[in-house]
Amino acid sequence: MNPIISIIIPCYNSEFTLQTTLESVISQDFQDWEAIIINDGSIDKTEEIALNWTKKDERFKYFSKHNKGLAKTRNYGIARSSGVYILPLDSDNQLEKDFAISAITIFEKDSSIGVIHGDAEYFGERNGLWEVEEYNLKKILAGNYIDACAIYRKKIWEQVGGYDEKMPFQGHEDWELWLAFGIINVRFHHLKKITFRYFVSSNSMIRSFTYEMLESNQDYITKKYSKQYYEQYSKVFLIALDIDKLKNESVFAKTSKDLFCIILSRIKKRLWKK
């Protein structure tokens, strides 16, 4: 029988972190999974570590290919997966043992939910809690705040064509995917608890981003979703105009509280008008 969930683990020179990442996979409370390890052109001992795990447990599957970047590597793994649900896991992060079982229980009860995500705990060069908010298309257009380590239905990945492989620089594929899901009205559900541990290192890929690289990706995403940016940020502009007009109305407000209520009412009407 096919597994319920496919855990997709791209690797690039991951010899120092992959062992503990895979330990967190096998320690899951939910055991009906497959873990697809994709070696994206590593030149260290990543392959040796991965193959040792495939010998221990047939649920671990190993693929090796030339270096193509994160988006292509995730798509490569998902295309070879058999699960109903997909869980992308970076090769330096670690799953909390109850993440999968908590998510799948909710998925099975509510077919309208497409993505489940949670909070994270930092470790490595930073410690502490990463509290993540509920999904909001208006907010995520401005910048990503939900990590790739979420669980989603494979069919919606197929529906949007997978991770975008044409971005100028790898590193924002998850942001673009969350936007793509939002555009087709995929429903997100936030588990208000820690679901994985996020490794912080000065050597991580995202830390190597320059301002120019970030700007290039932002420009790419802005152009791709120009309609949505126009719709949402034209509303913000109109709200600003309303607030300017309200300055003239302030003489009619008996208290600052009255003025605040007037402004809040106008903002709500603008943002939530359908």
Sequence and secondary structure as in RCSB ss.txt:
>XXXX:A:sequence
MNPIISIIIPCYNSEFTLQTTLESVISQDFQDWEAIIINDGSIDKTEEIALNWTKKDERFKYFSKHNKGLAKTRN
YGIARSSGVYILPLDSDNQLEKDFAISAITIFEKDSSIGVIHGDAEYFGERNGLWEVEEYNLKKILAGNYIDACA
IYRKKIWEQVGGYDEKMPFQGHEDWELWLAFGIINVRFHHLKKITFRYFVSSNSMIRSFTYEMLESNQDYITKKY
SKQYYEQYSKVFLIALDIDKLKNESVFAKTSKDLFCIILSRIKKRLWKK
>XXXX:A:secstr
   SEEEEEEESS TTTHHHHHHHHHT S   EEEEEEEES  SSHHHHHHHHHHH TTEEEEEE    HHHHHH
HHHHT   SEEEE  TT EE TTHHHHHHHHHHH TTEEEEEEEEEEEES  EEE      HHHHHH   S S  
EEEHHHHHHHTSS TT SSTT HHHHHHHHHHHTT EEEEEEEEEEEEEE TTSTGGG  HHHHHHHHHHHHHHT
HHHHHHHHHHHHHHHHHHHHHHHHGGG SSHHHHHHHHHHHHHHHHH  
